[in-house]
Amino acid sequence: MNKVILVPDSFKGTMSSREICEIMKQEILAFYPKAQVLPIPVADGGEGTVDSFLAAAGGEKVTVPVTGPHFAPVEGFYGVLPDGTAVIEMAAAAGLPLAGGRNRPDLATTYGVGQLMAHAVLSGCRKMIVGLGGSATNDGGVGAAAALGVVLRNEKGESFLPTGGTLEQIAAIDTDGMLPALRETDLVVMCDIDNPLCGPGGAAAVFGPQKGADPDMVRRLDRNLAHLADVVKRDLGKEISWIPGSGAAGGMGGGMVAFFDARLQMGIDAVLDTVHFEELAGGADLVFSGEGKLDQQSLRGKVVIGAARRAKKLGVPLIAVVGDIADDIEAVYGEGVSAVFSINRAAVPYEQAKERARSDLALTMNNLMRWFSHFGRI
């Protein structure tokens, strides 16, 4: 075995992608000490996205004082990769942990996310990856837009900064004053959900309660996002209500399309494009991927399937090492997955399994390496 690529997702609540890569690497090198093992830690757009990109591609972290979700100053940050791409996780400026227990999505803003974007653009970055996840907000991204020069006006023609609870006051949107350099920036948004902006499957209904919204607030937030979509359609000529992923991060997925012409992309594709996966994996013997549970959701293009599709085109086998395996996952083999192994060696419930996940992962990889080394075919 000469070259192995590691592309695991995190096992939610158990192990980060970086931890999984390290455990896998140790077990591979124990049997193949001369192998080139290339880890590609993957994040889903939420907390840890910047660190994962920097670990996979190199670069530096830039800290910037910005406005937090409830308008108090916070220390935000973003990453700059060696090719000048900026990586921003919205959670660094508008994440739920920054709310300090004040879970009021109707009062929260994404303004600080826009400040991070502005800093990156003004520093010369002309490609930007923005990860959506873990937000405390439900403002449709209008806060970020305002920080970048978009003007939101009320019925009196006065400019103001809306939050999720005041979107219904938007009477007009003017993008003429938007930061000019942003129009020259390639903007990719990492978005692993396909929720629309509004309705029963929308941002407020699905994610509002976990941010602190009661049923009355959910209905109000949903109406307000629908109003924003109507004004966007009239003033900007874009229909964002039903775009898959427009409901991500309190509607910021839709706002990124509306205000900045961003492309919504599955997180795994954004990562693999950025690290030039096809070049890295060319001539590899194996790819190892994994996630907490391989199920029907996985088939929608999440980490294992996203990596498998690319490995298949290269003719490189991919093995999925996962926490649990659902029924009816046979379709994964047609996508490029060669084999699937669960690390749940003792077949115990999740609450017990997560306590032993690290050792079980190591033992599973150890078993696989024993098999490969015994037969010597790779």
C-alpha positions as CSV (number, residue, x, y, z in Angstrom):
1,M,0.0,0.0,0.0
2,N,1.7,3.2,-1.2
3,K,-0.9,6.0,-1.1
4,V,-4.1,6.3,0.9
5,I,-6.6,9.2,1.1
6,L,-8.7,9.9,4.2
7,V,-11.9,11.8,3.7
8,P,-14.2,11.2,6.7
9,D,-17.0,13.4,8.0
10,S,-17.2,13.9,11.8
11,F,-19.2,11.3,13.9
12,K,-21.6,13.9,15.4
13,G,-21.2,14.2,19.1
14,T,-18.4,11.7,19.2
15,M,-15.3,12.4,17.1
16,S,-14.3,15.3,14.8
17,S,-13.1,14.6,11.3
18,R,-9.6,15.5,12.3
19,E,-9.6,13.0,15.2
20,I,-10.9,10.3,12.8
21,C,-8.2,11.1,10.3
22,E,-5.5,10.8,13.0
23,I,-6.8,7.4,14.2
24,M,-7.0,6.0,10.7
25,K,-3.6,7.3,9.8
26,Q,-2.0,5.7,12.9
27,E,-3.4,2.3,12.2
28,I,-2.5,2.4,8.5
29,L,1.1,3.4,9.2
30,A,1.4,0.7,11.8
31,F,1.1,-1.9,9.0
32,Y,2.4,0.2,6.1
33,P,5.0,2.6,7.6
34,K,6.2,3.8,4.2
35,A,2.7,4.6,2.9
36,Q,1.8,8.2,2.0
37,V,-1.4,8.9,4.0
38,L,-3.1,12.1,3.0
39,P,-5.9,13.3,5.4
40,I,-8.6,15.6,4.2
41,P,-10.7,16.6,7.3
42,V,-14.2,17.6,6.3
43,A,-16.6,20.0,8.0
44,D,-20.2,20.7,7.2
45,G,-20.1,24.5,7.2
46,G,-20.7,25.0,10.9
47,E,-18.2,25.4,13.7
48,G,-14.8,24.0,12.8
49,T,-15.1,24.6,9.1
50,V,-12.2,27.1,8.9
51,D,-10.0,24.8,11.0
52,S,-10.8,21.8,8.8
53,F,-9.9,23.7,5.6
54,L,-6.7,25.0,7.1
55,A,-5.8,21.5,8.2
56,A,-6.5,20.0,4.8
57,A,-5.0,22.8,2.6
58,G,-2.8,25.0,4.8
59,G,-3.1,28.7,5.1
60,E,-3.6,31.1,8.0
61,K,-6.4,32.2,10.3
62,V,-7.2,36.0,10.4
63,T,-9.0,37.4,13.4
64,V,-11.3,40.4,13.1
65,P,-13.5,42.2,15.7
66,V,-17.1,42.1,14.4
67,T,-20.7,42.5,15.5
68,G,-22.1,39.4,17.2
69,P,-25.6,38.0,16.8
70,H,-27.0,40.4,19.4
71,F,-24.9,43.4,18.4
72,A,-22.3,43.0,21.1
73,P,-18.7,43.0,19.8
74,V,-17.1,39.5,19.3
75,E,-13.7,38.3,18.0
76,G,-14.5,36.8,14.7
77,F,-12.2,35.0,12.3
78,Y,-11.8,33.5,8.9
79,G,-9.2,31.5,7.0
80,V,-7.1,32.3,4.0
81,L,-5.8,29.3,2.0
82,P,-2.5,29.4,0.1
83,D,-4.3,30.2,-3.2
84,G,-5.9,33.3,-1.6
85,T,-9.4,31.7,-1.1
86,A,-11.1,33.0,2.0
87,V,-13.1,30.5,4.1
88,I,-15.7,31.9,6.4
89,E,-17.9,30.1,8.8
90,M,-20.9,32.2,9.7
91,A,-20.9,30.6,13.2
92,A,-17.8,32.7,13.9
93,A,-19.9,35.8,13.9
94,A,-23.5,34.7,14.2
95,G,-23.4,31.3,15.8
96,L,-25.7,30.1,18.5
97,P,-23.0,29.8,21.2
98,L,-22.3,33.5,20.7
99,A,-25.8,34.4,21.7
100,G,-24.8,33.8,25.3
101,G,-28.1,32.0,26.2
102,R,-30.2,34.8,24.7
103,N,-31.8,32.7,22.1
104,R,-34.0,35.2,20.2
105,P,-33.7,34.6,16.5
106,D,-36.2,37.4,15.9
107,L,-33.6,39.9,17.3
108,A,-30.4,38.4,16.0
109,T,-28.3,39.6,13.0
110,T,-25.8,38.3,10.5
111,Y,-24.2,41.7,10.2
112,G,-20.9,40.4,11.6
113,V,-20.8,37.7,8.9
114,G,-20.9,40.5,6.3
115,Q,-18.1,42.3,8.1
116,L,-15.9,39.1,7.8
117,M,-16.7,38.9,4.1
118,A,-15.9,42.6,3.7
119,H,-12.5,42.2,5.4
120,A,-11.6,39.3,3.3
121,V,-12.6,41.0,0.0
122,L,-10.8,44.2,1.0
123,S,-7.7,42.2,1.8
124,G,-7.6,40.9,-1.7
125,C,-9.5,37.6,-1.6
126,R,-11.4,37.0,-4.9
127,K,-12.8,33.6,-4.0
128,M,-14.8,33.0,-0.9
129,I,-16.3,29.9,0.7
130,V,-19.0,30.6,3.2
131,G,-20.1,27.8,5.5
132,L,-23.7,27.9,6.7
133,G,-24.4,26.2,10.0
134,G,-25.0,26.7,13.7
135,S,-26.6,30.1,13.4
136,A,-28.5,32.0,16.0
137,T,-30.3,34.0,13.3
138,N,-33.3,34.1,11.1
139,D,-32.8,37.3,9.1
140,G,-32.4,35.9,5.6
141,G,-28.9,37.2,5.4
142,V,-30.0,40.9,5.3
143,G,-27.6,41.8,8.1
144,A,-24.6,40.5,6.1
145,A,-26.0,42.3,3.1
146,A,-26.2,45.6,5.0
147,A,-22.6,45.2,6.2
148,L,-21.6,44.9,2.5
149,G,-23.4,48.1,1.4
150,V,-26.9,46.8,0.5
151,V,-29.5,49.3,1.6
152,L,-32.8,48.1,3.1
153,R,-35.5,50.8,3.3
154,N,-38.8,51.0,5.1
155,E,-42.1,52.5,3.9
156,K,-40.8,56.0,4.7
157,G,-37.8,55.5,2.5
158,E,-35.5,55.4,5.6
159,S,-32.6,52.9,5.6
160,F,-32.6,50.5,8.6
161,L,-31.0,47.2,9.7
162,P,-33.7,44.5,9.9
163,T,-33.5,41.4,12.0
164,G,-35.7,38.3,11.6
165,G,-38.5,40.0,13.6
166,T,-38.6,43.1,11.4
167,L,-38.2,41.8,7.9
168,E,-41.8,42.7,7.2
169,Q,-40.8,46.4,7.4
170,I,-38.6,46.1,4.3
171,A,-40.2,48.1,1.5
172,A,-37.3,48.3,-0.9
173,I,-33.8,46.9,-1.5
174,D,-31.0,48.8,-3.2
175,T,-27.8,47.0,-4.1
176,D,-26.2,49.9,-5.9
177,G,-23.9,50.7,-3.0
178,M,-22.7,47.2,-2.5
179,L,-18.9,46.8,-2.1
180,P,-17.7,46.8,-5.7
181,A,-15.0,44.2,-5.3
182,L,-17.6,41.7,-4.1
183,R,-19.1,41.8,-7.6
184,E,-15.8,40.4,-8.8
185,T,-15.6,37.7,-6.2
186,D,-16.5,34.0,-6.8
187,L,-18.7,33.2,-3.9
188,V,-19.4,29.5,-2.9
189,V,-21.8,28.7,-0.1
190,M,-21.5,25.3,1.7
191,C,-25.0,24.1,2.3
192,D,-25.8,20.5,3.2
193,I,-29.5,20.8,3.6
194,D,-32.2,21.3,0.9
195,N,-34.8,23.1,3.0
196,P,-36.7,25.9,1.2
197,L,-36.8,29.4,2.6
198,C,-40.4,29.3,3.9
199,G,-43.3,27.0,4.6
200,P,-43.5,23.8,6.7
201,G,-40.0,22.7,5.7
202,G,-38.5,26.2,5.8
203,A,-36.0,28.0,7.9
204,A,-38.3,29.1,10.7
205,A,-40.4,26.0,11.0
206,V,-37.6,23.5,11.0
207,F,-34.8,25.3,12.7
208,G,-36.4,28.1,14.6
209,P,-37.4,26.1,17.7
210,Q,-33.8,25.0,18.3
211,K,-32.8,28.7,18.3
212,G,-35.4,29.6,20.9
213,A,-38.5,30.4,18.8
214,D,-41.9,29.4,20.2
215,P,-44.8,28.5,17.8
216,D,-46.0,32.1,17.6
217,M,-42.5,33.4,16.8
218,V,-42.0,30.6,14.2
219,R,-45.2,31.7,12.3
220,R,-44.0,35.4,12.5
221,L,-40.5,34.6,11.3
222,D,-41.9,32.5,8.4
223,R,-44.2,35.3,7.3
224,N,-41.3,37.7,7.4
225,L,-39.1,35.5,5.3
226,A,-41.9,35.2,2.8
227,H,-42.2,39.0,2.7
228,L,-38.4,39.3,2.1
229,A,-38.7,36.8,-0.8
230,D,-41.5,38.9,-2.4
231,V,-39.4,42.1,-2.2
232,V,-36.3,40.3,-3.5
233,K,-38.3,39.0,-6.5
234,R,-39.7,42.5,-7.2
235,D,-36.5,44.5,-6.7
236,L,-33.8,42.1,-7.6
237,G,-35.6,39.8,-10.0
238,K,-34.7,36.6,-8.2
239,E,-37.1,33.9,-6.9
240,I,-35.5,32.4,-3.8
241,S,-38.5,30.9,-1.9
242,W,-38.1,27.4,-3.2
243,I,-34.4,27.1,-4.0
244,P,-33.1,23.9,-2.2
245,G,-30.9,25.2,0.6
246,S,-32.4,28.7,0.7
247,G,-33.6,27.9,4.2
248,A,-30.2,27.2,5.6
249,A,-28.9,29.3,8.5
250,G,-32.1,31.2,9.1
251,G,-32.6,31.9,5.4
252,M,-29.1,33.0,4.7
253,G,-28.8,30.5,2.0
254,G,-31.5,32.4,0.1
255,G,-30.0,35.7,1.0
256,M,-26.6,34.8,-0.4
257,V,-28.1,33.9,-3.7
258,A,-30.3,37.0,-3.7
259,F,-27.7,39.6,-2.8
260,F,-24.4,38.2,-4.0
261,D,-25.2,35.7,-6.8
262,A,-23.6,33.0,-4.7
263,R,-23.6,29.3,-5.7
264,L,-25.0,26.9,-3.1
265,Q,-22.9,23.7,-3.0
266,M,-22.7,20.6,-1.0
267,G,-20.0,20.9,1.6
268,I,-18.1,17.8,0.5
269,D,-17.9,19.2,-3.1
270,A,-16.6,22.5,-1.8
271,V,-13.9,20.8,0.2
272,L,-12.8,18.4,-2.6
273,D,-12.7,21.1,-5.2
274,T,-10.6,23.3,-2.9
275,V,-8.0,20.7,-2.1
276,H,-7.9,19.5,-5.7
277,F,-9.0,16.0,-4.8
278,E,-8.5,14.5,-8.3
279,E,-4.8,15.5,-8.2
280,L,-4.3,14.2,-4.6
281,A,-6.1,10.9,-5.2
282,G,-4.6,10.2,-8.6
283,G,-2.7,6.9,-8.3
284,A,-4.0,6.2,-4.8
285,D,-4.5,2.6,-3.7
286,L,-7.5,3.3,-1.4
287,V,-9.8,6.1,-0.1
288,F,-11.2,5.8,3.4
289,S,-14.3,7.8,4.2
290,G,-16.9,7.6,6.9
291,E,-19.7,9.3,8.9
292,G,-21.8,8.7,12.0
293,K,-24.5,6.7,10.2
294,L,-24.7,5.6,6.6
295,D,-28.4,5.8,5.6
296,Q,-30.8,7.2,3.0
297,Q,-29.7,10.7,3.9
298,S,-26.2,9.8,2.9
299,L,-27.4,9.1,-0.6
300,R,-28.3,12.8,-1.1
301,G,-24.7,13.6,-1.7
302,K,-23.1,13.9,1.8
303,V,-19.5,13.1,2.6
304,V,-19.2,9.4,1.9
305,I,-21.2,9.5,-1.4
306,G,-19.6,12.8,-2.5
307,A,-16.1,11.3,-2.1
308,A,-17.2,7.9,-3.5
309,R,-18.5,9.4,-6.8
310,R,-15.1,11.1,-7.3
311,A,-13.1,8.1,-6.4
312,K,-15.1,6.0,-8.8
313,K,-14.2,8.3,-11.7
314,L,-10.6,7.8,-10.8
315,G,-10.9,4.0,-10.5
316,V,-9.9,4.1,-6.8
317,P,-11.8,1.9,-4.4
318,L,-13.4,3.6,-1.4
319,I,-14.1,2.0,1.9
320,A,-16.7,3.5,4.3
321,V,-16.0,3.1,8.0
322,V,-19.1,4.3,9.8
323,G,-20.6,4.3,13.2
324,D,-23.8,2.6,12.2
325,I,-25.4,1.2,9.0
326,A,-29.1,1.6,8.2
327,D,-31.2,-0.9,6.2
328,D,-31.5,-0.5,2.5
329,I,-28.2,1.2,1.7
330,E,-27.3,-1.1,-1.2
331,A,-27.5,1.9,-3.6
332,V,-24.2,3.2,-2.1
333,Y,-22.3,0.5,-4.0
334,G,-23.5,1.9,-7.3
335,E,-22.1,5.3,-6.3
336,G,-18.6,4.0,-5.9
337,V,-18.5,2.6,-2.3
338,S,-16.6,-0.7,-2.4
339,A,-17.4,-1.8,1.1
340,V,-19.0,-0.6,4.3
341,F,-17.8,-1.4,7.9
342,S,-19.4,-0.4,11.2
343,I,-17.1,0.3,14.1
344,N,-19.9,-0.7,16.5
345,R,-18.2,-4.0,17.3
346,A,-20.2,-4.8,20.4
347,A,-23.6,-3.9,18.8
348,V,-24.5,-1.5,21.7
349,P,-26.8,1.5,21.8
350,Y,-25.4,4.9,20.7
351,E,-25.1,6.2,24.3
352,Q,-22.7,3.3,25.1
353,A,-21.1,3.2,21.6
354,K,-20.0,6.9,21.7
355,E,-18.0,6.3,24.8
356,R,-15.9,3.6,23.1
357,A,-15.9,5.1,19.6
358,R,-12.3,6.0,19.4
359,S,-11.0,2.6,20.4
360,D,-13.6,0.8,18.2
361,L,-12.5,2.9,15.2
362,A,-8.9,2.0,15.9
363,L,-9.7,-1.7,16.2
364,T,-11.8,-1.7,13.0
365,M,-9.0,0.0,11.1
366,N,-6.5,-2.4,12.6
367,N,-8.6,-5.4,11.5
368,L,-8.8,-4.0,7.9
369,M,-5.1,-3.4,7.8
370,R,-4.4,-6.9,9.0
371,W,-6.6,-8.3,6.2
372,F,-4.8,-6.1,3.6
373,S,-1.4,-6.9,4.8
374,H,-2.2,-10.7,5.0
375,F,-3.3,-10.9,1.4
376,G,-0.9,-8.3,0.2
377,R,-3.0,-7.2,-2.8
378,I,-2.8,-3.5,-2.2
